Amino acid sequence: MSSGQQGSVPGRRSVLRGSLAASAALALPTLGAAPALALSGRPSADWGVQSGDVTTDSGLVWVRSDRPARMIVETSATESFHRTKRWHGPLLGPGSDFTGTTRLRGLPSGEEIHYRVLLADPDDTRRTSRPVTGRFRTAPEKRQRDVRFVWSGDIAGQGWGINPDLGGYRIFEQMRRRSPDFFLCSGDTVYADGPILPSVTLPDGRVWRNVTSEEKAKVAETLAEFRGTFRYNLLDENLRRFNAEVPSIVQWDDHEVCNNWYPGEILEDARYTEKSVDVLAARAKQAFGEYFPVSTLSGREEGRVHRVVHHGPLLDVFVLDMRTYRNQNSPGRQTTDPVGILGAEQLEWLKRELARSRATWKVIASDMPLGLIVADGSVNYEAVAQGDPGAPLGRELQIAELLRFIKHRRITGTVWLTADVHYTSAQHYAPERAGFKDFAPFWEFVSGPLAAGGFPAAKLDGTFGPEQSFLKAPSRANVSPLESPQYFGEVDIDGGSGELTVRLREDTGAVLFTKVLQPGRVGQ
């Protein structure tokens, strides 16, 4: 993600490189390990639990131990755990930073699943940790049940971390209260390139205080530093409570690795001793797969972030990866571009899976927006758009091919959701306003950040004819969460009518914008 701003306004990246280049670490807060268990030498799971990629009959459960342990998951229909089913998970050790994920299969559809995780001493399985509990709802097999989910992105960016004076990441508590079926995290799940200072003085003289850690005192380069970066957000009680109750669908963007990265890049940033982005990306991807329950990464040395998560007859979520396979950031004026932002193989995968989908709604989870101009320096562009409102050029060619395919294959119910730009907006794309005409109209909704600096709105690129129906953004760069709201989006799908309602909300829960879309249409 990049600021997309012109002139003298500092972008998110320049703020990150400049004012946050040095950091001093504070001691980690105590996470409340039970003293009796700690003294007895039993394993402990103080980082909480997570669930993810939940379908009609399956889901993933995640945990981290404080020492070698065997992961055991018990599930039940009730929180009393009167009757349980036991699942034996992996042995957790230093090779995965003591994290592990267990896949639960054969679950009943449309039901609340209560689970608890036990960590057993590998040498004496009778010695187990205090159980850590969580719950999730499996997707319904039948259309009658409503579906609700929330989405956003951008966590601990631009130096704005966990502020104990504010009670930490309070926006996660607001999202939890909405009782969503899942949370779609649209990328920038961490800021590996953004150190967290103990304090930051605001323009008005107020002081923002951060919880920080040894690994967050510098940019992440080693595997240990990337792992510590992903652990950082789990220091927040609001997030741990949210994770225990709301399953996730997670994708990545650039800041899991470094600012605006692309494969093959050699960094010029003086903060890095490791200059190869490919080396950094491999380490970041390993830590990402260790710290999130992602079905296409869990338990695999090599996997992929892009995938489809089927959430019953009403919804399929198509999770894109606009980082791993992209070409080099450039002015974007090529008249042919077979690689683009997705890579040829991912594009064919997406077309194939969209054509196969029988879901009423097909949410395309994009880690970057389509028609917002996101710059990378003074001449290159970071996302799809590059400021020329005419016929598609550069990475736009690949998106034009996809949009043409959706129209001609008469694929109904596509909606694009993203974050990245650190404000919230709604764009309607229509061929009558566009430089490229051969596509059906569609909506793109932007939300975020969850816990990062706010930034001014990016300009629109006319190639796909966007028109902004709603926008809320600050007027200056890197506005702190004390000065500007944080944002999340909410999607409700009515099980009876099939209508999809998008609400853009701020961190208080207040609704800023609402749009209702009708099912069964190729474009709207």
C-alpha positions as CSV (number, residue, x, y, z in Angstrom):
1,M,0.0,0.0,0.0
2,S,1.1,3.5,-0.7
3,S,-0.2,7.0,-0.3
4,G,-1.0,7.8,-3.8
5,Q,-0.5,11.5,-3.1
6,Q,1.2,14.1,-5.2
7,G,3.3,17.1,-4.2
8,S,4.7,17.7,-0.7
9,V,2.2,15.6,1.3
10,P,4.3,12.8,3.0
11,G,3.2,9.3,2.2
12,R,2.8,6.5,4.7
13,R,6.1,5.0,3.6
14,S,8.1,8.2,4.0
15,V,6.6,8.6,7.5
16,L,7.5,5.0,8.3
17,R,11.1,5.4,7.0
18,G,11.7,8.7,8.7
19,S,10.2,9.2,12.1
20,L,10.2,5.5,13.1
21,A,13.7,4.5,12.2
22,A,14.7,3.9,15.8
23,S,13.0,2.3,18.7
24,A,13.5,1.4,22.4
25,A,11.8,-1.7,23.7
26,L,9.7,-2.0,26.8
27,A,9.2,-5.3,28.7
28,L,6.3,-7.4,27.5
29,P,3.2,-7.2,29.6
30,T,2.3,-10.2,31.7
31,L,-0.3,-12.3,29.9
32,G,-1.8,-13.9,33.0
33,A,-0.4,-17.4,33.0
34,A,-1.7,-19.4,35.8
35,P,1.1,-19.5,38.4
36,A,0.3,-23.1,39.6
37,L,0.5,-24.4,36.1
38,A,3.7,-22.5,35.3
39,L,5.4,-23.7,38.5
40,S,4.4,-27.3,37.8
41,G,6.1,-27.1,34.4
42,R,3.0,-27.7,32.4
43,P,2.7,-26.1,28.9
44,S,0.7,-22.8,28.7
45,A,-1.2,-21.1,25.9
46,D,-1.2,-17.5,26.9
47,W,-1.4,-16.2,23.3
48,G,-5.0,-17.4,23.0
49,V,-6.7,-19.4,20.3
50,Q,-7.9,-18.6,16.8
51,S,-10.1,-20.3,14.2
52,G,-10.1,-19.8,10.5
53,D,-11.2,-20.7,7.0
54,V,-14.5,-22.2,8.4
55,T,-16.8,-23.9,5.9
56,T,-20.0,-25.9,6.2
57,D,-18.3,-28.9,7.7
58,S,-14.7,-27.9,8.6
59,G,-12.5,-25.3,10.3
60,L,-9.0,-24.7,11.5
61,V,-8.0,-24.1,15.2
62,W,-4.7,-22.4,16.1
63,V,-2.7,-22.2,19.3
64,R,0.8,-21.3,20.5
65,S,2.5,-23.0,23.4
66,D,5.3,-21.7,25.6
67,R,7.3,-24.9,25.3
68,P,7.2,-28.2,23.4
69,A,3.7,-29.7,23.6
70,R,1.2,-31.9,21.8
71,M,-1.9,-29.9,20.6
72,I,-5.2,-31.5,21.5
73,V,-8.6,-30.0,20.5
74,E,-11.9,-31.1,22.0
75,T,-15.2,-30.0,20.4
76,S,-18.7,-30.0,21.8
77,A,-22.2,-28.7,20.9
78,T,-22.4,-26.9,24.2
79,E,-20.0,-24.7,26.3
80,S,-20.3,-27.1,29.2
81,F,-18.4,-29.7,27.1
82,H,-20.7,-32.4,28.5
83,R,-20.0,-34.6,25.4
84,T,-16.8,-34.0,23.4
85,K,-15.0,-35.2,20.4
86,R,-11.2,-35.2,20.6
87,W,-8.8,-34.2,17.8
88,H,-5.1,-34.9,18.1
89,G,-3.1,-32.1,16.6
90,P,0.6,-31.6,15.8
91,L,3.6,-31.6,18.1
92,L,4.5,-28.0,18.7
93,G,8.2,-27.1,18.9
94,P,10.8,-24.5,17.9
95,G,10.5,-25.4,14.1
96,S,7.1,-23.6,14.1
97,D,7.8,-21.2,16.9
98,F,5.6,-23.5,19.1
99,T,2.5,-22.7,17.0
100,G,0.2,-25.2,15.5
101,T,-3.0,-25.6,13.6
102,T,-5.5,-28.5,13.7
103,R,-8.0,-29.1,11.0
104,L,-11.5,-30.1,12.2
105,R,-13.5,-32.1,9.7
106,G,-17.0,-33.6,9.6
107,L,-18.5,-30.9,11.6
108,P,-22.3,-30.3,11.6
109,S,-23.3,-27.4,9.3
110,G,-24.9,-24.2,10.5
111,E,-24.1,-25.0,14.2
112,E,-22.2,-23.3,17.0
113,I,-19.0,-25.3,17.6
114,H,-17.4,-24.9,21.1
115,Y,-13.8,-26.0,21.3
116,R,-11.1,-26.1,23.9
117,V,-7.4,-26.5,23.3
118,L,-5.2,-28.5,25.6
119,L,-1.4,-28.7,25.4
120,A,0.1,-31.9,26.6
121,D,3.6,-32.5,27.8
122,P,5.2,-34.7,25.1
123,D,6.9,-36.9,27.7
124,D,3.8,-37.3,29.9
125,T,0.5,-36.6,28.2
126,R,-1.3,-36.7,31.5
127,R,0.3,-33.3,32.3
128,T,-1.8,-30.8,30.3
129,S,-2.2,-27.1,30.2
130,R,-5.2,-25.1,31.4
131,P,-7.8,-25.5,28.6
132,V,-8.2,-22.4,26.4
133,T,-11.7,-22.1,24.9
134,G,-13.2,-20.7,21.8
135,R,-16.2,-21.0,19.5
136,F,-17.3,-20.5,15.9
137,R,-20.3,-21.1,13.7
138,T,-20.0,-23.4,10.7
139,A,-21.6,-22.1,7.5
140,P,-25.1,-23.2,6.7
141,E,-25.8,-25.9,4.1
142,K,-29.2,-24.3,3.3
143,R,-29.9,-20.8,2.2
144,Q,-32.4,-19.8,4.8
145,R,-29.9,-18.7,7.5
146,D,-28.5,-15.1,7.2
147,V,-24.8,-14.5,6.9
148,R,-22.9,-11.6,8.5
149,F,-19.2,-10.9,8.3
150,V,-16.9,-7.9,8.9
151,W,-13.8,-6.8,7.1
152,S,-10.9,-4.3,7.4
153,G,-7.1,-4.3,7.5
154,D,-3.9,-2.4,8.5
155,I,-2.9,-3.1,12.1
156,A,-0.1,-1.4,14.1
157,G,1.0,0.8,11.2
158,Q,3.0,4.1,11.1
159,G,4.0,3.6,14.7
160,W,0.5,3.5,16.2
161,G,0.5,0.3,18.2
162,I,-1.2,-1.0,21.3
163,N,-2.0,2.0,23.5
164,P,-2.7,0.9,27.1
165,D,-4.2,4.4,27.9
166,L,-6.9,3.7,25.3
167,G,-7.5,0.1,26.3
168,G,-5.6,-1.3,23.3
169,Y,-7.3,-2.2,20.0
170,R,-10.8,-1.3,21.0
171,I,-12.2,-1.7,17.4
172,F,-11.9,-5.4,17.7
173,E,-14.4,-5.3,20.6
174,Q,-16.8,-3.3,18.5
175,M,-16.5,-5.9,15.7
176,R,-17.0,-8.8,18.2
177,R,-20.2,-7.2,19.4
178,R,-21.6,-7.4,15.9
179,S,-21.5,-11.2,16.3
180,P,-20.2,-11.9,12.7
181,D,-19.8,-15.3,11.2
182,F,-16.2,-14.4,10.3
183,F,-13.7,-11.6,9.9
184,L,-12.0,-11.0,6.5
185,C,-8.6,-9.4,7.2
186,S,-7.7,-7.7,3.9
187,G,-3.9,-7.5,4.5
188,D,-1.3,-5.5,6.3
189,T,-2.0,-7.8,9.2
190,V,1.3,-6.5,10.7
191,Y,3.9,-3.8,9.8
192,A,7.1,-5.7,9.7
193,D,8.8,-2.6,8.3
194,G,7.4,-0.3,11.0
195,P,9.1,-0.2,14.4
196,I,7.0,0.7,17.4
197,L,8.3,3.4,19.7
198,P,7.4,3.5,23.4
199,S,5.8,6.9,22.8
200,V,5.0,9.4,20.0
201,T,4.2,13.1,20.5
202,L,1.2,14.3,18.5
203,P,1.1,17.7,16.8
204,D,-1.1,19.1,19.6
205,G,1.4,18.0,22.3
206,R,-0.5,14.9,23.5
207,V,1.6,11.8,23.9
208,W,0.6,8.4,22.4
209,R,2.0,5.5,24.4
210,N,2.7,2.1,22.9
211,V,3.2,-1.4,24.3
212,T,6.3,-2.5,22.5
213,S,8.7,-5.5,22.4
214,E,12.2,-6.4,21.5
215,E,11.3,-7.6,18.0
216,K,9.4,-4.4,17.3
217,A,12.4,-2.1,18.0
218,K,13.6,-2.4,14.4
219,V,12.4,-3.6,11.0
220,A,12.0,-7.4,10.7
221,E,14.7,-9.2,8.9
222,T,15.4,-12.5,10.6
223,L,12.8,-15.2,11.0
224,A,12.8,-14.6,14.7
225,E,12.0,-10.9,14.1
226,F,9.2,-11.7,11.8
227,R,7.7,-14.1,14.3
228,G,8.0,-11.5,17.0
229,T,6.2,-9.0,14.7
230,F,3.2,-11.4,14.3
231,R,3.2,-12.0,18.1
232,Y,3.0,-8.3,18.8
233,N,-0.7,-7.8,18.0
234,L,-1.6,-10.8,20.2
235,L,-0.5,-8.9,23.2
236,D,-3.8,-7.1,22.9
237,E,-6.6,-8.5,25.0
238,N,-9.3,-7.2,22.7
239,L,-7.8,-9.1,19.8
240,R,-7.3,-12.3,21.7
241,R,-11.0,-12.2,22.9
242,F,-12.1,-11.5,19.3
243,N,-10.0,-14.4,17.9
244,A,-11.6,-16.8,20.4
245,E,-15.1,-15.9,19.2
246,V,-14.8,-14.9,15.5
247,P,-13.1,-17.1,12.9
248,S,-10.9,-15.3,10.3
249,I,-10.1,-15.4,6.6
250,V,-6.7,-13.7,6.3
251,Q,-4.7,-12.4,3.3
252,W,-1.5,-10.5,3.1
253,D,-0.3,-7.3,1.4
254,D,3.1,-5.5,1.5
255,H,3.8,-4.7,5.1
256,E,4.0,-8.3,6.2
257,V,7.3,-8.1,4.4
258,C,8.3,-4.5,3.6
259,N,6.9,-1.4,1.9
260,N,5.6,-1.8,-1.6
261,W,7.6,-5.0,-2.2
262,Y,7.6,-7.1,-5.4
263,P,9.5,-10.3,-6.2
264,G,13.1,-9.9,-7.1
265,E,13.4,-6.4,-5.6
266,I,16.7,-5.4,-4.0
267,L,16.2,-2.9,-1.2
268,E,18.0,0.5,-1.0
269,D,16.5,1.2,2.5
270,A,19.5,1.8,4.9
271,R,17.6,0.2,7.8
272,Y,18.0,-3.3,6.2
273,T,21.2,-5.4,6.2
274,E,19.3,-8.1,4.3
275,K,18.6,-6.4,0.9
276,S,16.9,-9.3,-0.9
277,V,13.2,-9.0,-0.8
278,D,12.8,-12.6,-1.9
279,V,14.7,-13.7,1.3
280,L,12.6,-11.4,3.5
281,A,9.4,-12.6,1.8
282,A,10.2,-16.2,2.4
283,R,10.7,-15.6,6.1
284,A,7.6,-13.4,6.4
285,K,5.5,-16.0,4.6
286,Q,6.7,-18.7,7.0
287,A,5.8,-16.6,10.0
288,F,2.5,-15.6,8.4
289,G,1.6,-19.3,8.0
290,E,2.7,-20.0,11.6
291,Y,0.6,-17.3,13.1
292,F,-2.7,-17.5,11.2
293,P,-4.9,-20.5,10.5
294,V,-4.8,-20.4,6.7
295,S,-6.0,-23.7,5.0
296,T,-3.6,-23.4,2.1
297,L,-0.5,-22.7,4.3
298,S,-1.0,-24.7,7.5
299,G,1.4,-27.5,7.9
300,R,3.1,-26.9,4.5
301,E,6.5,-25.7,3.8
302,E,5.3,-24.2,0.5
303,G,1.8,-23.1,0.1
304,R,-0.2,-20.2,-1.3
305,V,-2.3,-17.4,0.1
306,H,-4.9,-17.2,-2.7
307,R,-7.8,-19.6,-2.2
308,V,-11.6,-19.9,-2.2
309,V,-13.4,-20.2,1.1
310,H,-16.9,-21.6,0.6
311,H,-19.4,-20.3,3.1
312,G,-22.5,-22.2,2.1
313,P,-24.9,-21.5,-0.8
314,L,-25.0,-17.7,-0.2
315,L,-21.3,-16.9,-0.3
316,D,-17.9,-17.8,-1.7
317,V,-14.9,-15.7,-0.7
318,F,-12.1,-15.5,-3.3
319,V,-9.0,-14.5,-1.5
320,L,-6.4,-12.9,-3.8
321,D,-2.7,-12.5,-3.5
322,M,-1.5,-9.3,-5.3
323,R,2.1,-9.6,-3.9
324,T,3.7,-13.0,-4.6
325,Y,3.2,-13.1,-8.4
326,R,3.2,-9.5,-9.4
327,N,5.7,-7.8,-11.8
328,Q,8.0,-4.9,-10.9
329,N,6.4,-1.7,-9.9
330,S,6.6,0.7,-12.8
331,P,5.0,3.7,-14.6
332,G,2.4,1.1,-15.8
333,R,2.3,2.1,-19.5
334,Q,2.9,-1.3,-21.1
335,T,0.5,-2.3,-23.9
336,T,1.0,-6.0,-23.1
337,D,1.5,-7.3,-19.5
338,P,1.0,-11.1,-19.1
339,V,2.2,-11.1,-15.5
340,G,0.3,-8.1,-14.1
341,I,-0.5,-7.9,-10.4
342,L,-1.8,-11.5,-10.1
343,G,0.5,-13.5,-12.3
344,A,-0.9,-15.6,-15.2
345,E,-1.5,-18.7,-13.2
346,Q,-3.5,-17.0,-10.4
347,L,-5.6,-15.1,-13.0
348,E,-6.6,-18.4,-14.7
349,W,-7.3,-20.0,-11.2
350,L,-9.6,-17.0,-10.4
351,K,-11.5,-17.2,-13.7
352,R,-11.9,-21.0,-13.3
353,E,-13.1,-20.8,-9.7
354,L,-15.5,-17.9,-10.4
355,A,-17.0,-19.9,-13.3
356,R,-17.4,-22.9,-11.0
357,S,-19.1,-21.0,-8.2
358,R,-22.8,-21.5,-7.6
359,A,-22.9,-19.2,-4.6
360,T,-25.4,-16.3,-4.7
361,W,-22.6,-13.9,-3.9
362,K,-19.0,-14.0,-4.9
363,V,-16.9,-11.7,-2.8
364,I,-13.5,-10.9,-4.3
365,A,-11.2,-10.1,-1.4
366,S,-8.5,-7.9,-2.9
367,D,-5.6,-6.7,-0.9
368,M,-5.4,-3.5,-3.1
369,P,-8.0,-1.3,-4.7
370,L,-8.7,-1.3,-8.5
371,G,-9.4,2.3,-9.5
372,L,-7.6,4.3,-6.8
373,I,-4.2,5.6,-7.8
374,V,-1.6,4.2,-5.4
375,A,1.9,5.6,-6.1
376,D,5.3,4.1,-5.4
377,G,7.6,7.0,-5.4
378,S,7.4,9.8,-8.0
379,V,7.0,7.8,-11.2
380,N,6.0,4.2,-10.4
381,Y,2.7,2.8,-9.3
382,E,2.0,0.2,-6.6
383,A,-1.5,-1.1,-7.3
384,V,-3.5,-1.5,-10.6
385,A,-4.3,2.1,-11.6
386,Q,-1.6,4.4,-13.0
387,G,-3.5,7.7,-13.7
388,D,-4.2,7.3,-17.4
389,P,-8.0,7.3,-17.8
390,G,-8.0,5.8,-21.2
391,A,-7.7,2.2,-22.5
392,P,-6.1,-0.3,-20.1
393,L,-2.3,-0.3,-19.8
394,G,0.1,-2.2,-17.6
395,R,-1.6,-4.1,-14.7
396,E,-5.0,-2.8,-15.8
397,L,-4.8,-5.2,-18.8
398,Q,-5.1,-8.2,-16.5
399,I,-8.0,-6.7,-14.6
400,A,-9.7,-5.8,-17.9
401,E,-9.4,-9.4,-19.0
402,L,-11.0,-10.6,-15.7
403,L,-13.9,-8.1,-15.9
404,R,-14.5,-9.1,-19.5
405,F,-14.6,-12.7,-18.5
406,I,-17.1,-12.1,-15.7
407,K,-19.4,-10.2,-18.1
408,H,-19.3,-12.7,-21.0
409,R,-19.6,-15.8,-18.8
410,R,-22.5,-14.1,-17.1
411,I,-21.1,-14.6,-13.6
412,T,-23.5,-13.1,-11.1
413,G,-23.1,-11.4,-7.7
414,T,-19.5,-10.2,-7.7
415,V,-18.5,-7.6,-5.1
416,W,-15.0,-6.3,-4.5
417,L,-13.8,-5.7,-0.9
418,T,-10.4,-4.2,0.1
419,A,-8.5,-2.0,2.6
420,D,-5.0,-0.7,2.1
421,V,-5.4,3.1,1.7
422,H,-6.2,4.0,5.3
423,Y,-9.6,5.6,4.8
424,T,-13.1,4.3,3.9
425,S,-15.0,4.7,0.7
426,A,-17.4,3.2,-1.8
427,Q,-16.8,3.2,-5.6
428,H,-19.2,2.2,-8.3
429,Y,-17.5,1.1,-11.6
430,A,-19.6,1.5,-14.8
431,P,-18.7,1.1,-18.5
432,E,-20.5,4.2,-19.6
433,R,-18.0,6.3,-17.6
434,A,-15.0,4.2,-18.5
435,G,-12.1,4.2,-21.0
436,F,-12.6,0.4,-21.2
437,K,-16.2,-0.6,-22.0
438,D,-16.4,-4.4,-22.1
439,F,-17.5,-5.2,-18.6
440,A,-20.6,-5.2,-16.4
441,P,-20.9,-2.6,-13.6
442,F,-19.8,-3.5,-10.1
443,W,-19.1,-2.1,-6.6
444,E,-15.9,-1.9,-4.7
445,F,-15.9,-1.0,-0.9
446,V,-12.9,0.1,1.0
447,S,-12.5,0.0,4.8
448,G,-9.6,0.5,7.3
449,P,-7.4,1.1,9.0
450,L,-8.0,-1.0,12.1
451,A,-5.0,0.4,14.1
452,A,-2.8,2.7,12.0
453,G,-2.4,6.2,10.6
454,G,-5.2,7.8,8.6
455,F,-4.3,9.3,5.1
456,P,-5.9,11.6,2.6
457,A,-8.0,10.1,-0.2
458,A,-6.3,8.9,-3.4
459,K,-7.3,10.2,-6.8
460,L,-9.5,8.0,-9.1
461,D,-8.4,6.5,-12.4
462,G,-11.0,6.6,-15.1
463,T,-10.1,3.4,-17.0
464,F,-12.9,1.4,-15.4
465,G,-15.2,4.3,-14.7
466,P,-15.2,4.6,-10.9
467,E,-17.6,7.1,-9.3
468,Q,-17.2,7.6,-5.5
469,S,-20.5,7.4,-3.7
470,F,-19.0,7.8,-0.3
471,L,-15.7,8.9,1.1
472,K,-14.4,9.7,4.6
473,A,-10.7,10.4,4.9
474,P,-8.5,12.9,6.9
475,S,-7.0,15.9,5.2
476,R,-3.4,15.3,6.2
477,A,-1.0,12.3,6.3
478,N,-0.5,9.9,9.2
479,V,-3.3,11.2,11.4
480,S,-3.2,9.2,14.7
481,P,-6.1,7.0,15.9
482,L,-6.5,9.7,18.6
483,E,-7.3,12.2,16.0
484,S,-9.2,10.3,13.3
485,P,-11.6,7.3,13.5
486,Q,-10.5,3.8,12.5
487,Y,-12.9,1.9,10.2
488,F,-14.4,-1.5,9.5
489,G,-17.0,-2.7,7.0
490,E,-19.9,-5.1,7.6
491,V,-21.7,-7.3,5.1
492,D,-25.1,-8.9,5.8
493,I,-26.7,-11.4,3.4
494,D,-30.4,-12.1,3.9
495,G,-31.1,-15.8,3.8
496,G,-34.6,-15.2,2.5
497,S,-34.3,-12.6,-0.2
498,G,-30.6,-13.0,-0.9
499,E,-30.1,-9.3,-0.6
500,L,-26.5,-8.2,0.3
501,T,-26.2,-5.1,2.5
502,V,-22.8,-3.3,3.0
503,R,-22.4,-1.0,5.9
504,L,-19.2,1.1,6.3
505,R,-18.7,1.7,10.1
506,E,-16.3,3.7,12.2
507,D,-14.6,2.4,15.4
508,T,-17.6,3.5,17.6
509,G,-19.8,1.2,15.6
510,A,-21.6,4.1,14.0
511,V,-22.8,3.5,10.4
512,L,-21.4,5.9,7.8
513,F,-22.8,4.5,4.6
514,T,-25.1,1.7,3.5
515,K,-25.7,0.1,0.1
516,V,-28.1,-2.7,-0.7
517,L,-27.3,-5.0,-3.7
518,Q,-29.7,-7.4,-5.3
519,P,-28.9,-11.1,-6.0
520,G,-28.8,-12.8,-9.4
521,R,-27.4,-9.9,-11.4
522,V,-24.3,-10.0,-13.6
523,G,-23.7,-6.3,-13.0
524,Q,-25.3,-3.6,-10.9
